[in-house]
Each structure stands twice: as C-alpha cells, then as structure tokens.
Amino acid sequence: MLKATTRKRKVLSQSPEDDTEFLFTVSQMYYIEGKTQREIADYFGISRPLVSQLLAAARAQGLVRVTVVDPATRFKGLEDEMCSCFSLRRCKVTPSVPDPERVRMRVAYAAACLFEDLIQNGDVIGVGPGRSVSATVDLLNELRHATGLKVVPLAGGTPHVAGSRQVNEVARDLAAKIHAECFLLNAPLYVDDPSIARLLMTDPSIARSTELWDRISCALVGIGALDAEDPYFMARVRASESQEIVADFCGRFFTQDGQEAGGKFVVAIEPHQLRKAREVVAVAGGVSKARAIRAILRGKLITTLVTDEDTARAVLGLEDGRGAGT
C-alpha cells in the first residue's frame, strides 16, 4: 500500500477537482465502501474539507447521482383514481405539507425523476413557463442516455416572471443537462393585436423555433391558476373577453371545461399541436391550483400529472361535485 505522503503527491499532481478518476475513487470509497470523510482524508493525506469539496465536485460533474426513493405505496389508490377519472397515462402523488414552497420542491423532485426516464433518442422536447417547471429542470440529473435531442420553449417571454426565470433560460438549462440542441424563442408571449402575433410567427428567427412545435414528442409543462395580484396577468385576462377563465397553461387561458379562451393574442404552442406529443408531463402542486388542474385534465392536454395529495383530492372533489366552484 502507498504511504500517505506518496498518495498525497499523486493527488496534488493536478487539481483534484479536475481529476475525474480521482473523484470517482473518492466517491466510491464514500458512497459504496462506507468510508468516512475523515478516513478518506487520512488515507490520501489531505484535509477533510477537501474531501467534502471533492464529493460535491463529483455530484456536480454527474459522477454521483443521489436518489431519494419513497417506499410508501399509500398514494397508489389515489393515483389510480386520478388516472381513471381523467384518462391519464400516469399520475404521481407526493405527500402534502403546509409550506407551499416545500410542496413545489417535492412535486418538482418527483417530476424530475419521472421525466428523466421518458426521454428517448431524437426527442423534440418542449418546455413551458412557470416556477414549477423551472424547479423541475434544476433538479434533473445530467443525462447522456439519449442522443439527437432538441429543446424548444412552448411560449414567448413575459416582462414580469415573479420568482422564476424566463422560459428561454429554463430551456437553455434543460438542453445543457440532457446534451441537446437548444432553440430559443425570442418573442413576447402576449401582444396587443392578433395581426402582430401572426407577423411574429412568420419571422425567420422565430419560425425556426415555432416550426418545431408540430414535432414535439415530449413536453414538460406547468399549470397556473388566476393571479389577481399580477397586473400584467389580469390585463391579459381582460383582453381575452372571457369571464370563465380558470387556468393558465403554456401561455394560453382555459375555461373550467378545458376550452381555450383568447388565444389569438399570444405567441405559444396551440392545444392541437401539444396533443400530438407522445408525453406531456404537467407538474403542479397546491390546492389553490385545483380548479386550474381540473380544467387542463378535462381538456385532455396532458398525459401525466405530478401533484401533491391534498391537491389531487381537491381535484377529484371538484369533479364529483364535492368541491366549491364546480
């Protein structure tokens, strides 16, 4: 066995965080062999904080994936009921907690784990706007199992996205994680005149992205409820000339029956284009979104829903008349 000083010289012959083989060795000792960080530090003659940095670098470089497996099957009946009621291909339900941000992160993590397994070679992947979608992309692992991938936003940008990133940024991050070609959409989501929307769609730089909408095979989307405190959002609601709007989905408004309202003012994928996709995964948690989620489910716009227990029960309650606002 090498003496610690000799091993340390080998370690420090280059920056440890740039030595992929060394990162793998340290990770294997820690995660598989069960060595403590102190034992690894003593073995190589380095500091324990450096070992911690190396383990973090290994995760950042994709050498280590940490998966938290929920052994509970208590939601299977609820998931099956959602699938049966709304003709979903699959539904994933997570435990509910009082904190809305924790609900979002739990639902996003479950969506990330599920979405990773749905990506196939040659997929054209659509990305919708929203904080839940952004959180899901943040939690995705780096993927290399599929090739020939393309990523494109499903809606234009907005001047105000509270607590979130623009959809182009999210698309760029997703493309980097799955090693895909990214097509940005440099257009506003909402315009004042339908003729402007039509004109934008003919611009070559924009059409390069929007022409991919007919080829979407897999999509990650959010579902939004009405936000009366957002003046930009409510201006769009008033312009739609509809009093029945309950959902914001991929930049378009929908009534409680899943019918689009006021779509001529937006630059976003159309429902008939999205329905052609092999997989459309919606990530949406929080009871305040129950009516919006039910509307999108009624419109047959998604194949998969990832949500939390309280929200799933609220959606079912609305559907069978037990909830308010049916």
Order of alpha helices (4+ residues) and beta strands (2+ residues): alpha-alpha-alpha-alpha-alpha-beta-alpha-beta-alpha-beta-alpha-beta-alpha-alpha-beta-alpha-beta-beta-beta-alpha-beta-alpha-beta-alpha
